[in-house]
Amino acid sequence: MAGHSAWSNIKHRKGRVDAKRSKVWSKISKMIIVAARMGGGDPDANLRLRYAIADARAESMPKDTIDRAIKKGTGELDGGNVEETVYEGYGPAGVAVMCDIMTDNRNRTASEVRKIFDINGGKLGQAGCVSWMFERKGLIVVAADKAPEDKLMEVALDAGADDVRRVGENFEVVCGPDQFVAVTEAFEKAGVPMSSKAFTRLPANTVDLDADAARQVLKLMEELDDHDDVQSVSANFNLSEETLAQVAAS
């Protein structure tokens, strides 16, 4: 099981949730701010903003909090100086790690992320040190009990998706960035409920990990994922089902 899937599976099996709802809201607020700044405050004309608002509503974010984030992004309120960047580095066992970041203070975030790498046996690297190993893709997750596989496959491939695969209790639909909108809109039109939809980074090659190394890498990913400014974490490792079961049980 590849890194992003293994990480999601571990979180699901352990029932991991953010300790504070405010942390989730903080991350989504930044998504809304950046989306509104880049494409304007009208969700009907700004698909990225529409998806960010949908994520906010799924997390029960109050309407006034959503509206404030939009206004920060459009410049109607202060606090919209959130930047997107990417941090790259290495984790235990030489695993390549990429973090998509949204921050209003690059120096602070870089220092805090570097510390997380250091204390978990990794090292924050220079820009470009591992990005060549990854390809940016759209990733859509659909619960396996919510849509028949043949229907899901037909809708996804007709809309331009690259692949549909069963991973545990979910289907993962992978597509190119340029096809992401078409695929998600096709699912909406077909009434296929999406558990999540986002851009991610998929590795060209993966490193097989044993249970001990997997625990170290997943601890690093968990602490990175828990940071307020880290929107997503990608890594190029692979776990066998046996190793995944050992890690999930520990």
C-alpha atoms as a printed R data frame, in Angstrom:
    type eleno elety resid chain resno       x      y       z
1   ATOM     1    CA   MET     A     1   0.000  0.000   0.000
2   ATOM     2    CA   ALA     A     2   1.547  3.319  -1.089
3   ATOM     3    CA   GLY     A     3   2.343  6.105   1.355
4   ATOM     4    CA   HIS     A     4  -0.683  8.360   1.059
5   ATOM     5    CA   SER     A     5  -3.056  5.386   1.172
6   ATOM     6    CA   ALA     A     6  -1.251  3.774   4.091
7   ATOM     7    CA   TRP     A     7  -1.313  7.033   6.035
8   ATOM     8    CA   SER     A     8  -5.045  7.474   5.415
9   ATOM     9    CA   ASN     A     9  -5.687  3.851   6.324
10  ATOM    10    CA   ILE     A    10  -3.748  4.103   9.589
11  ATOM    11    CA   LYS     A    11  -5.698  7.220  10.585
12  ATOM    12    CA   HIS     A    12  -8.963  5.486   9.742
13  ATOM    13    CA   ARG     A    13  -8.162  2.277  11.643
14  ATOM    14    CA   LYS     A    14  -7.024  4.147  14.734
15  ATOM    15    CA   GLY     A    15  -9.990  6.499  14.542
16  ATOM    16    CA   ARG     A    16  -7.582  9.416  14.608
17  ATOM    17    CA   VAL     A    17  -9.219 12.851  14.672
18  ATOM    18    CA   ASP     A    18  -7.839 16.289  15.334
19  ATOM    19    CA   ALA     A    19  -7.747 17.036  19.040
20  ATOM    20    CA   LYS     A    20  -9.367 20.401  18.483
21  ATOM    21    CA   ARG     A    21 -11.916 21.360  15.868
22  ATOM    22    CA   SER     A    22 -10.303 24.811  15.789
23  ATOM    23    CA   LYS     A    23  -7.200 23.241  14.205
24  ATOM    24    CA   VAL     A    24  -9.267 21.879  11.325
25  ATOM    25    CA   TRP     A    25 -11.047 25.190  10.921
26  ATOM    26    CA   SER     A    26  -7.727 27.027  10.861
27  ATOM    27    CA   LYS     A    27  -6.478 24.908   7.969
28  ATOM    28    CA   ILE     A    28  -9.696 25.249   6.006
29  ATOM    29    CA   SER     A    29  -9.778 29.011   6.613
30  ATOM    30    CA   LYS     A    30  -6.383 29.284   4.962
31  ATOM    31    CA   MET     A    31  -7.656 27.260   2.007
32  ATOM    32    CA   ILE     A    32 -10.579 29.660   1.655
33  ATOM    33    CA   ILE     A    33  -8.361 32.740   1.968
34  ATOM    34    CA   VAL     A    34  -5.955 31.547  -0.732
35  ATOM    35    CA   ALA     A    35  -8.784 30.409  -3.027
36  ATOM    36    CA   ALA     A    36 -10.595 33.748  -2.704
37  ATOM    37    CA   ARG     A    37  -7.404 35.733  -3.270
38  ATOM    38    CA   MET     A    38  -6.559 33.756  -6.399
39  ATOM    39    CA   GLY     A    39  -9.999 33.467  -7.980
40  ATOM    40    CA   GLY     A    40 -12.313 35.962  -6.305
41  ATOM    41    CA   GLY     A    41 -14.990 35.646  -3.649
42  ATOM    42    CA   ASP     A    42 -17.813 34.183  -5.740
43  ATOM    43    CA   PRO     A    43 -17.919 30.380  -5.296
44  ATOM    44    CA   ASP     A    44 -20.087 30.002  -8.408
45  ATOM    45    CA   ALA     A    45 -17.212 31.409 -10.478
46  ATOM    46    CA   ASN     A    46 -14.367 29.995  -8.369
47  ATOM    47    CA   LEU     A    47 -14.365 26.191  -8.208
48  ATOM    48    CA   ARG     A    48 -11.454 26.036  -5.761
49  ATOM    49    CA   LEU     A    49 -13.334 28.302  -3.391
50  ATOM    50    CA   ARG     A    50 -16.522 26.265  -3.786
51  ATOM    51    CA   TYR     A    51 -14.710 23.089  -2.768
52  ATOM    52    CA   ALA     A    52 -13.049 24.814   0.185
53  ATOM    53    CA   ILE     A    53 -16.433 26.057   1.384
54  ATOM    54    CA   ALA     A    54 -17.864 22.548   0.993
55  ATOM    55    CA   ASP     A    55 -15.024 21.231   3.179
56  ATOM    56    CA   ALA     A    56 -15.762 23.944   5.727
57  ATOM    57    CA   ARG     A    57 -19.432 23.042   5.896
58  ATOM    58    CA   ALA     A    58 -18.562 19.352   6.231
59  ATOM    59    CA   GLU     A    59 -16.578 20.303   9.345
60  ATOM    60    CA   SER     A    60 -19.478 22.409  10.708
61  ATOM    61    CA   MET     A    61 -17.582 25.675  10.326
62  ATOM    62    CA   PRO     A    62 -19.909 28.622  11.131
63  ATOM    63    CA   LYS     A    63 -21.093 30.712   8.186
64  ATOM    64    CA   ASP     A    64 -19.663 33.921   9.629
65  ATOM    65    CA   THR     A    65 -16.230 32.268   9.942
66  ATOM    66    CA   ILE     A    66 -16.420 31.221   6.281
67  ATOM    67    CA   ASP     A    67 -17.503 34.724   5.250
68  ATOM    68    CA   ARG     A    68 -14.624 36.323   7.177
69  ATOM    69    CA   ALA     A    69 -12.120 34.039   5.484
70  ATOM    70    CA   ILE     A    70 -13.511 34.951   2.053
71  ATOM    71    CA   LYS     A    71 -13.279 38.663   2.867
72  ATOM    72    CA   LYS     A    72  -9.689 38.240   4.047
73  ATOM    73    CA   GLY     A    73  -8.875 36.625   0.736
74  ATOM    74    CA   THR     A    74 -10.518 39.357  -1.321
75  ATOM    75    CA   GLY     A    75  -8.878 42.095   0.742
76  ATOM    76    CA   GLU     A    76 -12.053 43.367   2.410
77  ATOM    77    CA   LEU     A    77 -10.606 42.413   5.808
78  ATOM    78    CA   ASP     A    78  -7.040 42.258   7.106
79  ATOM    79    CA   GLY     A    79  -5.336 38.900   7.575
80  ATOM    80    CA   GLY     A    80  -5.238 37.663   4.016
81  ATOM    81    CA   ASN     A    81  -1.451 37.451   3.681
82  ATOM    82    CA   VAL     A    82  -1.393 33.649   3.533
83  ATOM    83    CA   GLU     A    83   1.158 32.150   1.132
84  ATOM    84    CA   GLU     A    84   1.382 28.716  -0.463
85  ATOM    85    CA   THR     A    85   4.714 26.926  -0.492
86  ATOM    86    CA   VAL     A    86   6.170 23.424  -0.442
87  ATOM    87    CA   TYR     A    87   8.721 21.957   1.970
88  ATOM    88    CA   GLU     A    88  10.735 18.882   1.026
89  ATOM    89    CA   GLY     A    89  12.895 16.527   3.018
90  ATOM    90    CA   TYR     A    90  13.768 13.005   4.054
91  ATOM    91    CA   GLY     A    91  12.304 10.842   6.782
92  ATOM    92    CA   PRO     A    92  13.608  7.661   8.425
93  ATOM    93    CA   ALA     A    93  14.824  4.920   6.056
94  ATOM    94    CA   GLY     A    94  15.456  7.534   3.363
95  ATOM    95    CA   VAL     A    95  11.766  8.096   2.654
96  ATOM    96    CA   ALA     A    96  11.121 11.238   0.598
97  ATOM    97    CA   VAL     A    97   8.564 13.585   2.162
98  ATOM    98    CA   MET     A    98   6.750 16.600   0.731
99  ATOM    99    CA   CYS     A    99   4.576 19.040   2.678
100 ATOM   100    CA   ASP     A   100   2.104 21.449   1.088
101 ATOM   101    CA   ILE     A   101   2.098 24.546   3.275
102 ATOM   102    CA   MET     A   102  -0.136 27.586   3.755
103 ATOM   103    CA   THR     A   103   1.387 30.129   6.112
104 ATOM   104    CA   ASP     A   104   1.406 33.799   7.047
105 ATOM   105    CA   ASN     A   105   4.978 33.529   8.397
106 ATOM   106    CA   ARG     A   106   7.436 31.463   6.355
107 ATOM   107    CA   ASN     A   107  10.329 31.812   8.803
108 ATOM   108    CA   ARG     A   108   8.283 30.564  11.748
109 ATOM   109    CA   THR     A   109   6.794 27.682   9.793
110 ATOM   110    CA   ALA     A   110  10.152 26.604   8.348
111 ATOM   111    CA   SER     A   111  11.691 26.541  11.832
112 ATOM   112    CA   GLU     A   112   8.827 24.513  13.296
113 ATOM   113    CA   VAL     A   113   8.690 22.042  10.409
114 ATOM   114    CA   ARG     A   114  12.470 21.582  10.518
115 ATOM   115    CA   LYS     A   115  12.215 20.724  14.209
116 ATOM   116    CA   ILE     A   116   9.531 18.094  13.502
117 ATOM   117    CA   PHE     A   117  11.802 16.461  10.915
118 ATOM   118    CA   ASP     A   118  14.797 16.559  13.263
119 ATOM   119    CA   ILE     A   119  13.117 14.997  16.302
120 ATOM   120    CA   ASN     A   120  11.636 12.212  14.178
121 ATOM   121    CA   GLY     A   121  14.839 11.077  12.513
122 ATOM   122    CA   GLY     A   122  14.421 13.076   9.328
123 ATOM   123    CA   LYS     A   123  15.875 16.163   7.730
124 ATOM   124    CA   LEU     A   124  14.266 19.134   6.006
125 ATOM   125    CA   GLY     A   125  15.944 19.600   2.617
126 ATOM   126    CA   GLN     A   126  16.366 22.237  -0.035
127 ATOM   127    CA   ALA     A   127  13.725 23.066  -2.643
128 ATOM   128    CA   GLY     A   128  13.782 20.442  -5.369
129 ATOM   129    CA   CYS     A   129  15.592 17.747  -3.380
130 ATOM   130    CA   VAL     A   130  12.738 15.223  -3.669
131 ATOM   131    CA   SER     A   131  10.041 16.877  -5.782
132 ATOM   132    CA   TRP     A   132  11.395 15.169  -8.904
133 ATOM   133    CA   MET     A   133  10.215 11.872  -7.407
134 ATOM   134    CA   PHE     A   134   6.570 12.998  -7.276
135 ATOM   135    CA   GLU     A   135   3.854 13.879  -9.768
136 ATOM   136    CA   ARG     A   136   1.017 16.216  -8.881
137 ATOM   137    CA   LYS     A   137  -2.354 14.515  -9.297
138 ATOM   138    CA   GLY     A   138  -5.983 14.926  -8.353
139 ATOM   139    CA   LEU     A   139  -7.127 12.314  -5.841
140 ATOM   140    CA   ILE     A   140 -10.800 11.621  -5.196
141 ATOM   141    CA   VAL     A   141 -11.900  9.129  -2.553
142 ATOM   142    CA   VAL     A   142 -15.279  7.381  -2.694
143 ATOM   143    CA   ALA     A   143 -16.474  4.958  -0.012
144 ATOM   144    CA   ALA     A   144 -16.810  1.505  -1.582
145 ATOM   145    CA   ASP     A   145 -20.320  1.046  -0.190
146 ATOM   146    CA   LYS     A   146 -21.552  4.297  -1.746
147 ATOM   147    CA   ALA     A   147 -21.179  3.491  -5.439
148 ATOM   148    CA   PRO     A   148 -20.989  0.303  -7.554
149 ATOM   149    CA   GLU     A   149 -17.511 -0.224  -8.964
150 ATOM   150    CA   ASP     A   150 -18.694 -0.520 -12.572
151 ATOM   151    CA   LYS     A   151 -20.615  2.776 -12.377
152 ATOM   152    CA   LEU     A   152 -17.748  4.521 -10.659
153 ATOM   153    CA   MET     A   153 -15.272  3.246 -13.239
154 ATOM   154    CA   GLU     A   154 -17.464  4.291 -16.155
155 ATOM   155    CA   VAL     A   155 -18.090  7.821 -14.880
156 ATOM   156    CA   ALA     A   156 -14.464  8.373 -13.875
157 ATOM   157    CA   LEU     A   157 -12.839  7.127 -17.070
158 ATOM   158    CA   ASP     A   158 -15.359  8.879 -19.330
159 ATOM   159    CA   ALA     A   159 -14.477 12.140 -17.537
160 ATOM   160    CA   GLY     A   160 -10.740 11.641 -18.096
161 ATOM   161    CA   ALA     A   161  -9.504  9.936 -14.912
162 ATOM   162    CA   ASP     A   162  -6.248  7.986 -15.120
163 ATOM   163    CA   ASP     A   163  -7.081  5.176 -12.722
164 ATOM   164    CA   VAL     A   164  -9.658  3.791 -10.288
165 ATOM   165    CA   ARG     A   165  -8.455  1.373  -7.606
166 ATOM   166    CA   ARG     A   166  -9.849 -0.300  -4.523
167 ATOM   167    CA   VAL     A   167  -7.895  0.556  -1.357
168 ATOM   168    CA   GLY     A   168  -9.354 -0.960   1.795
169 ATOM   169    CA   GLU     A   169 -12.887  0.301   2.264
170 ATOM   170    CA   ASN     A   170 -12.553  3.009  -0.400
171 ATOM   171    CA   PHE     A   171 -12.072  3.572  -4.100
172 ATOM   172    CA   GLU     A   172  -9.320  6.012  -5.031
173 ATOM   173    CA   VAL     A   173  -9.736  7.862  -8.316
174 ATOM   174    CA   VAL     A   174  -6.564  9.423  -9.712
175 ATOM   175    CA   CYS     A   175  -6.554 12.053 -12.447
176 ATOM   176    CA   GLY     A   176  -4.337 14.746 -13.899
177 ATOM   177    CA   PRO     A   177  -4.647 18.295 -12.529
178 ATOM   178    CA   ASP     A   178  -6.303 19.439 -15.757
179 ATOM   179    CA   GLN     A   179  -8.958 16.725 -15.492
180 ATOM   180    CA   PHE     A   180  -9.727 17.256 -11.789
181 ATOM   181    CA   VAL     A   181 -12.635 19.642 -12.338
182 ATOM   182    CA   ALA     A   182 -14.188 17.469 -15.052
183 ATOM   183    CA   VAL     A   183 -13.987 14.318 -12.923
184 ATOM   184    CA   THR     A   184 -15.400 15.890  -9.765
185 ATOM   185    CA   GLU     A   185 -18.216 17.562 -11.693
186 ATOM   186    CA   ALA     A   186 -19.005 14.251 -13.420
187 ATOM   187    CA   PHE     A   187 -19.310 12.563 -10.020
188 ATOM   188    CA   GLU     A   188 -21.568 15.345  -8.748
189 ATOM   189    CA   LYS     A   189 -23.781 15.052 -11.826
190 ATOM   190    CA   ALA     A   190 -23.927 11.253 -11.495
191 ATOM   191    CA   GLY     A   191 -24.776 11.450  -7.803
192 ATOM   192    CA   VAL     A   192 -21.561  9.754  -6.688
193 ATOM   193    CA   PRO     A   193 -20.764 10.935  -3.133
194 ATOM   194    CA   MET     A   194 -17.105 11.872  -2.649
195 ATOM   195    CA   SER     A   195 -15.532 11.377   0.784
196 ATOM   196    CA   SER     A   196 -12.684 13.706  -0.133
197 ATOM   197    CA   LYS     A   197 -11.228 15.427  -3.177
198 ATOM   198    CA   ALA     A   198  -7.894 17.204  -3.310
199 ATOM   199    CA   PHE     A   199  -4.645 17.580  -5.151
200 ATOM   200    CA   THR     A   200  -1.853 15.366  -3.909
201 ATOM   201    CA   ARG     A   201   1.623 14.234  -4.892
202 ATOM   202    CA   LEU     A   202   2.060 10.623  -5.991
203 ATOM   203    CA   PRO     A   203   5.556  9.090  -6.074
204 ATOM   204    CA   ALA     A   204   7.006  7.468  -9.158
205 ATOM   205    CA   ASN     A   205   8.818  4.897  -6.989
206 ATOM   206    CA   THR     A   206   8.339  3.720  -3.412
207 ATOM   207    CA   VAL     A   207  10.491  2.378  -0.569
208 ATOM   208    CA   ASP     A   208   9.309 -0.818   1.147
209 ATOM   209    CA   LEU     A   209   9.281 -0.434   4.937
210 ATOM   210    CA   ASP     A   210   9.221 -2.959   7.757
211 ATOM   211    CA   ALA     A   211   7.027 -2.353  10.792
212 ATOM   212    CA   ASP     A   212   9.679 -0.505  12.847
213 ATOM   213    CA   ALA     A   213  10.580  1.896  10.043
214 ATOM   214    CA   ALA     A   214   6.902  2.349   9.191
215 ATOM   215    CA   ARG     A   215   6.123  3.426  12.760
216 ATOM   216    CA   GLN     A   216   8.882  6.031  12.610
217 ATOM   217    CA   VAL     A   217   7.784  7.384   9.236
218 ATOM   218    CA   LEU     A   218   4.103  7.473  10.205
219 ATOM   219    CA   LYS     A   219   4.958  9.290  13.442
220 ATOM   220    CA   LEU     A   220   6.788 11.922  11.395
221 ATOM   221    CA   MET     A   221   3.816 12.229   9.024
222 ATOM   222    CA   GLU     A   222   1.365 12.447  11.922
223 ATOM   223    CA   GLU     A   223   3.280 15.295  13.572
224 ATOM   224    CA   LEU     A   224   3.641 17.129  10.267
225 ATOM   225    CA   ASP     A   225  -0.048 16.636   9.491
226 ATOM   226    CA   ASP     A   226  -0.917 17.984  12.942
227 ATOM   227    CA   HIS     A   227   0.881 21.278  12.299
228 ATOM   228    CA   ASP     A   228  -1.509 24.160  11.661
229 ATOM   229    CA   ASP     A   229   0.280 25.298   8.488
230 ATOM   230    CA   VAL     A   230   0.667 21.874   6.844
231 ATOM   231    CA   GLN     A   231  -2.215 21.203   4.476
232 ATOM   232    CA   SER     A   232  -1.098 17.781   3.235
233 ATOM   233    CA   VAL     A   233   1.840 15.377   3.518
234 ATOM   234    CA   SER     A   234   3.070 12.985   0.818
235 ATOM   235    CA   ALA     A   235   5.773 10.319   1.069
236 ATOM   236    CA   ASN     A   236   7.198  7.605  -1.177
237 ATOM   237    CA   PHE     A   237   6.908  4.514   0.993
238 ATOM   238    CA   ASN     A   238   5.017  1.285   0.621
239 ATOM   239    CA   LEU     A   239   3.638 -1.083   3.262
240 ATOM   240    CA   SER     A   240   2.595 -4.669   2.770
241 ATOM   241    CA   GLU     A   241  -0.783 -5.623   4.182
242 ATOM   242    CA   GLU     A   242   1.024 -7.605   6.886
243 ATOM   243    CA   THR     A   243   3.150 -4.620   7.878
244 ATOM   244    CA   LEU     A   244   0.138 -2.328   7.780
245 ATOM   245    CA   ALA     A   245  -1.745 -4.651  10.107
246 ATOM   246    CA   GLN     A   246   1.208 -4.765  12.512
247 ATOM   247    CA   VAL     A   247   1.465 -0.993  12.612
248 ATOM   248    CA   ALA     A   248  -2.295 -0.467  12.969
249 ATOM   249    CA   ALA     A   249  -2.397 -2.910  15.890
250 ATOM   250    CA   SER     A   250   0.405 -1.181  17.800
